[in-house]
Amino acid sequence: MRAGAAAATGWAAAAAALGAGELVAAFTGPGTAPVIVVGAAAIDLTPTPLKEYAVRTFGTDDKPVLLGGIYLTTALLAALAGVLAARRPVLGAGVFAAFGLLGTWAALSRPEAGAADAAPALAAGLAATAAALVLARMLRAATPAASPTTAPHRVTPEHPVSGDGPGEHPAERDGGTSRRAVLAATGGTIAVGALAGLGGRVLSDRRYDIGAARTAVRLPPAARPLPPLATTLHPGVPGLSPFVTPNRDFYRVDTALTLPRIDPRRWTLRIRGMVDHPLLLTFDDLLREPLEELDHTLSCVSNEVGGPYVGTTRWLGASLPALLRRAGVRPGADQLVGRSQDGLTIGTPLESVLDGRPALLAVAMNGEALPVAHGFPCRSVVPGFYGYTSATKWLVDLDVTTFAAFDPYWVRRGWDRTGAVRTASRIEVPAPFARVPAGNVTVAGTAWATHRGVAAVEVRVDAGPWQEALLTADPGPDLWRQWTHTWTAATPGTHRIEVRATDATGTVQTENRAGPYPAGATGWHSAVVTVT
């Protein structure tokens, strides 16, 4: 028996599992596919330091890397299970059945899961178990057993072996299963599994496509439109980030392995908990509210010092404080918990939502309906906080409660309960390790201290004296500010440029370096350049 053939039967069983799971998931939802639910469970169970390492190392590619790792691990385990099944068919098939049970547990462990969500994993487990049993028995039947007591028979011209044609296997002569048949069955199972998986994915994309529904959304104008942002808010330095981040470039950091696809015609939002009058809003109800515009810089707590996970957009949405007041918040409530379609919970200090800041239930960004990746059809936006405590994407539920009564998703994993944005600044021009000619060098970048505002930015070179940078006009406390500084680079060689910001309260950005966990990164950003 060759191990390669046995491993191939294991891969065939895995292909049958993936195909069956994807096909059934076309009817229960893309998020219920076995690989997706197992991956989601893996994300939930991953220790926070390892999650931070993944974000830091792979950035927005962390999810493809995770899925690739799941597929690779599945292939390795399937090969081992195939080898085991070739020797002990029932035990090998039992391994695939265990995979199915693991997927079933993962599916049912998701928040808001229903019994139907387990169907793809159960189908995958049954398909893999059956394929493993059949293929393992075929392989055993095609492999002649060695007989230690049988002496080798010498073939001579006087004693030809009758009945064996060229290339004929003894199993074929005796009416058994040939290796050719095993190969055909293995390849056929892989092909059918792949086709079923592809067909299930295509069918799922068609059944749950919301592109047309999103395109059909007609956004009402804001009740009091904001004036256009001044072009002078950007200093016009090549290589510097645009002041307003295009939707296609806006960062995305979340736990969703597959994007929730919510038809706005079926979407509802509940406002419940410690309120006098619980509300149930449809998307049309939300669009009939007096919509407000908000220019706002949103940043992610996973951002390293100088990192890319920050962006500015013009949001459009209904006033969150107005809706909460309509619901009637009861005394004692101090936390607002948003719940997304995929069950993620995000908690925001309630007093901050109601203190006068322009918090929104956003339906659009930069003049178009929210992209699916950024929360379509509705998300929350509360200035002053990192996204993990303020920006629930794919929002379906708002629960007015207390911090003592409920710990949201990230708080249970050790992150700071409040999530207030720290003062940050970064150097974008020149790029790190750039080579610049001697003479006047333009240094430029961006600084933010959301809901406090940036009052000053300072730059220094080679630990020399701090020099104040030139800030563009102040657009308001909820937006970042961009800055420039002219450095006279007279000495050839390597130089270190550093930057720090001061917020509008007079607090200077701390030099103390700390990573994102548990309350956001701190420290001065720097760039090393070479003067030629």
Secondary structure as UniProt FT lines:
FT   HELIX           3..28
FT   HELIX           30..32
FT   HELIX           34..45
FT   HELIX           48..58
FT   HELIX           59..61
FT   HELIX           62..87
FT   HELIX           89..108
FT   TURN            111..112
FT   HELIX           115..118
FT   HELIX           119..142
FT   TURN            148..149
FT   TURN            157..158
FT   TURN            162..163
FT   TURN            166..167
FT   HELIX           170..173
FT   TURN            174..175
FT   HELIX           179..207
FT   HELIX           211..215
FT   HELIX           231..233
FT   TURN            238..239
FT   HELIX           247..249
FT   TURN            264..266
FT   STRAND          268..273
FT   STRAND          279..282
FT   HELIX           283..288
FT   STRAND          291..299
FT   TURN            301..302
FT   TURN            305..306
FT   STRAND          310..319
FT   HELIX           320..327
FT   TURN            331..332
FT   STRAND          335..340
FT   TURN            341..342
FT   STRAND          345..349
FT   HELIX           350..353
FT   STRAND          360..365
FT   TURN            366..367
FT   STRAND          368..369
FT   HELIX           372..374
FT   TURN            375..377
FT   STRAND          379..381
FT   TURN            383..384
FT   HELIX           387..389
FT   STRAND          395..401
FT   TURN            403..405
FT   TURN            409..410
FT   HELIX           411..413
FT   STRAND          424..429
FT   TURN            432..433
FT   STRAND          435..436
FT   STRAND          439..448
FT   TURN            450..452
FT   STRAND          454..461
FT   TURN            462..463
FT   STRAND          467..468
FT   STRAND          470..471
FT   TURN            477..478
FT   STRAND          481..489
FT   STRAND          493..503
FT   TURN            504..505
FT   TURN            517..519
FT   STRAND          525..531
//
